[in-house]
């Protein structure tokens, strides 16, 4: 029996059950109302199966686990790419957003297993050729493959999907104006390093073991030149396309300049500590925290230059010069130590 309201008016009609959203979000496990149900199913299933296989392979000690690892990485890559593509389709269908492409988090996640697959293949080739897999040639090859993966995924999932164009991401061909912006950005490198020093000193008071350098000193000119090519040219190029051109543009469009810049800076810092390890869990966590905090100043400066100058070339210049100076300082310091 329906009880009339106190004001005497008839109660509004109420459905027996709440209506299901027309287009559920990514975390809603249903294909009803989805614009790309196939991609949703493939994305979730392949991601879960692939991730499970990778975890099992990493925990196994037997040699055949390599086959399981490679297979898991392939399936995981398919799942994450499908998930990112499906997410973009759903966002475009829903509308109401300034950016309707895949999340930068998801694109970066897809880049990890794909880069790992390329890295495994490159490692096998280097071993066959007798080239050390922990040397400067291997490092250059690794960052080159990673940069190609970043650019390829952004082209496939963002540009070809119509979410953002290269021009929207301020990624343009090299011109005389681009060269001037690059030099302007490079001029920021030394001031940013000086501004970072107090942070590094403060961190050293709490973390006695500094985070390891991804490109350690080689002790010879050839190794330094290869590291400069890898760390000051190739790596900054790939990372600026991903973290500034793509991620910063997407988040600034969605949440405004300040929040978008800060989120992209934190994303950049987190991405650089994912592979840090140590002899103990405590040491690894301490080194990761130190590396994360130490990258915040340069990450914010890179984002600021990108937004202020409206071009990828200014932050690229800062990133290249910043890395080059650190690599040179590191090499000089290593040579000043007896026996190095």
Buried (B, 14 or more C-beta within 10 A) or exposed (E): EEEEEEEEEEEEEEEEEEEEEEBBEBEBEEEEBBBBBEBBBBBBBBBEBBBEBBEEBEEEEEEEBEEBBBBBBBBBBBBBBBBBBBBBBBBBBBEEEEBBBBBBBBBBBBBBBBBBBBBBEBBEEBEEEEBEBEEBBBBBBBBBBBBBBBBEBBEBBBBEBEBBEBEBBBBBEEEEEBEBBBEBBBEBBEEBBEBBEEBBEEBEEEBEBBBEBBBBBBEEEEBBEBBBBBBBBBBBBBBBBBBBBBBBBBBBBBBEBEEBBBBBBBBBBBBBBEEBEBEEEEBBBBBBBBBBBBBBBBBBBBBBBBBEBEBBBBBBBBBBBBBBBBBBEBBEEBEEEEEE
